[in-house]
Amino acid sequence: MTVTGATLVTGATGTTGSRTAAALIAAGHRVKAASRRAARLPGAEPVRFDWYDPATFGDALLGAERVYLVPPVGDPDPAAVMLPFLHRARTAGVHRAVLLSSSAISEGGPGAGAVHQALRGLFGHWAVLRPSWFMQNFTGTHAHARSIREDAVILTAAGSGRVGFVDAEDIAAVAARALTAARAPNADLILTGPEALSYDDIAAVVTEVTGRRVTHRHLTCEQLRDRLAASMPLEFAALLAGMDRAIARGAENRTTDTVQRLTGRPPHSFRTVAERELTRRR
Ligand SMILES: NC(=O)c1ccc[n+]([C@@H]2O[C@H](COP(=O)([O-])OP(=O)(O)OC[C@H]3O[C@@H](n4cnc5c(N)ncnc54)[C@H](OP(=O)(O)O)[C@@H]3O)[C@@H](O)[C@H]2O)c1
């Protein structure tokens, strides 16, 4: 199949959207880079797009055949705004959709789970990416990256539980394949890095790579919830703390071969990502 029309990348200024747009452009595809702020990505056509403003949908969809979907951040019911958009996208000629969800959310589950459930009925070609926790949580603007920079500490209620942390570059590489390969996956894909690591392991690698001692402080679920509630609604704080409890019980202790299978190369290790993204900050 020849890829001619544009790919609309939502969340194009974000962690996975910016990398997905860059991967598509590098492979010679036309990209419309959508977000509320104009996304200035070399080689992409910026388009203003707001999930909560349907007046922005028409320009975004003009000429688009495929779409990468990053749900509106922090919205407990993203389907309410995403499903009307997806119906419109289909009418406008979009025939392939790739949704970013999470390893912790299954089809029909909360949040993006309802969009996941609807996707296969809306598009003949589709995929749902369900990555584990991002390695960039320790290198970007996430609370863990900030507490590492400010206090040399990682605070979790995950105990010694392991997580198959994944590089956002690998998520983007899979997204670009799922969007443009002759055959769409037509499946949901759990994405992990090459190994499942505890937060103690992460702290040890950050310490080695940066030369600054970083520790993992083990909190109880309630301690973490109360800390988080200082900066977000209690309900959301309890949800995040509950995810750490699930990790402590082993829910994320797995690796998959998805990155290797879709991209033909192994996923990056946390050490590789830390060396790439933490050493250049010093
Ligand atoms: N962090 C993890 O460990 C992890 C693990 C698994 C899954 N996830 C999932 O990853 C998703 C976040 O993806 P990400 O990290 O790629 O994004 P991100 O870095 O959080 O960026 C969010 C993007 O969405 C755009 N955006 C925000 N509000 C918008 C709105 N109302 N309308 C249109 N665009 C809007 C932002 O740009 P503007 O501000 O310019 O609009 C930005 O480009 C979440 O759904 C989360 O559940 C995260």
Ligand as a Chemical Component Dictionary entry (heavy atoms), coordinates in Angstrom:
data_LIG
# 
_chem_comp.id                   LIG 
_chem_comp.type                 NON-POLYMER 
_chem_comp.pdbx_formal_charge   0 
_chem_comp.three_letter_code    LIG 
# 
loop_
_chem_comp_atom.comp_id 
_chem_comp_atom.atom_id 
_chem_comp_atom.alt_atom_id 
_chem_comp_atom.type_symbol 
_chem_comp_atom.charge 
_chem_comp_atom.model_Cartn_x 
_chem_comp_atom.model_Cartn_y 
_chem_comp_atom.model_Cartn_z 
_chem_comp_atom.pdbx_ordinal 
LIG N1  N1  N 0  3.823  8.421  31.846 1  
LIG C1  C1  C 0  3.657  7.111  31.837 2  
LIG O1  O1  O 0  4.394  6.364  32.473 3  
LIG C2  C2  C 0  2.530  6.519  30.994 4  
LIG C3  C3  C 0  2.462  5.125  30.868 5  
LIG C4  C4  C 0  1.465  4.562  30.053 6  
LIG C5  C5  C 0  0.552  5.396  29.417 7  
LIG N2  N2  N 1  0.629  6.751  29.581 8  
LIG C6  C6  C 0  -0.379 7.585  28.913 9  
LIG O2  O2  O 0  0.246  8.522  28.098 10 
LIG C7  C7  C 0  -0.659 9.606  27.877 11 
LIG C8  C8  C 0  0.130  10.886 27.794 12 
LIG O3  O3  O 0  0.827  10.821 26.566 13 
LIG P1  P1  P 0  2.147  11.635 26.304 14 
LIG O4  O4  O 0  3.075  11.389 27.464 15 
LIG O5  O5  O -1 2.584  11.360 24.929 16 
LIG O6  O6  O 0  1.595  13.114 26.362 17 
LIG P2  P2  P 0  2.116  14.343 27.224 18 
LIG O7  O7  O 0  3.599  14.433 27.145 19 
LIG O8  O8  O 0  1.437  14.287 28.570 20 
LIG O9  O9  O 0  1.520  15.528 26.364 21 
LIG C9  C9  C 0  0.148  15.721 26.178 22 
LIG C10 C10 C 0  -0.081 16.254 24.775 23 
LIG O10 O10 O 0  -1.481 16.486 24.601 24 
LIG C11 C11 C 0  -1.693 17.829 24.225 25 
LIG N3  N3  N 0  -2.950 18.258 24.836 26 
LIG C12 C12 C 0  -3.208 18.441 26.151 27 
LIG N4  N4  N 0  -4.477 18.836 26.322 28 
LIG C13 C13 C 0  -5.024 18.901 25.085 29 
LIG C14 C14 C 0  -6.324 19.270 24.585 30 
LIG N5  N5  N 0  -7.315 19.672 25.395 31 
LIG N6  N6  N 0  -6.538 19.201 23.250 32 
LIG C15 C15 C 0  -5.545 18.829 22.395 33 
LIG N7  N7  N 0  -4.307 18.485 22.808 34 
LIG C16 C16 C 0  -4.050 18.532 24.131 35 
LIG C17 C17 C 0  -0.475 18.588 24.728 36 
LIG O11 O11 O 0  -0.174 19.712 23.927 37 
LIG P3  P3  P 0  -0.777 21.172 24.182 38 
LIG O12 O12 O 0  -0.616 21.454 25.636 39 
LIG O13 O13 O 0  0.022  22.028 23.259 40 
LIG O14 O14 O 0  -2.202 21.076 23.736 41 
LIG C18 C18 C 0  0.628  17.571 24.517 42 
LIG O15 O15 O 0  1.079  17.589 23.176 43 
LIG C19 C19 C 0  -1.685 9.563  28.991 44 
LIG O16 O16 O 0  -2.935 9.219  28.406 45 
LIG C20 C20 C 0  -1.191 8.418  29.874 46 
LIG O17 O17 O 0  -2.266 7.652  30.385 47 
LIG C21 C21 C 0  1.594  7.325  30.343 48 
# 
loop_
_chem_comp_bond.comp_id 
_chem_comp_bond.atom_id_1 
_chem_comp_bond.atom_id_2 
_chem_comp_bond.value_order 
_chem_comp_bond.pdbx_ordinal 
LIG N1  C1  SING 1  
LIG C1  O1  DOUB 2  
LIG C1  C2  SING 3  
LIG C2  C3  SING 4  
LIG C2  C21 DOUB 5  
LIG C3  C4  DOUB 6  
LIG C4  C5  SING 7  
LIG C5  N2  DOUB 8  
LIG N2  C6  SING 9  
LIG N2  C21 SING 10 
LIG C6  O2  SING 11 
LIG C6  C20 SING 12 
LIG O2  C7  SING 13 
LIG C7  C8  SING 14 
LIG C7  C19 SING 15 
LIG C8  O3  SING 16 
LIG O3  P1  SING 17 
LIG P1  O4  DOUB 18 
LIG P1  O5  SING 19 
LIG P1  O6  SING 20 
LIG O6  P2  SING 21 
LIG P2  O7  DOUB 22 
LIG P2  O8  SING 23 
LIG P2  O9  SING 24 
LIG O9  C9  SING 25 
LIG C9  C10 SING 26 
LIG C10 O10 SING 27 
LIG C10 C18 SING 28 
LIG O10 C11 SING 29 
LIG C11 N3  SING 30 
LIG C11 C17 SING 31 
LIG N3  C12 SING 32 
LIG N3  C16 SING 33 
LIG C12 N4  DOUB 34 
LIG N4  C13 SING 35 
LIG C13 C14 SING 36 
LIG C13 C16 DOUB 37 
LIG C14 N5  SING 38 
LIG C14 N6  DOUB 39 
LIG N6  C15 SING 40 
LIG C15 N7  DOUB 41 
LIG N7  C16 SING 42 
LIG C17 O11 SING 43 
LIG C17 C18 SING 44 
LIG O11 P3  SING 45 
LIG P3  O12 DOUB 46 
LIG P3  O13 SING 47 
LIG P3  O14 SING 48 
LIG C18 O15 SING 49 
LIG C19 O16 SING 50 
LIG C19 C20 SING 51 
LIG C20 O17 SING 52 
# 
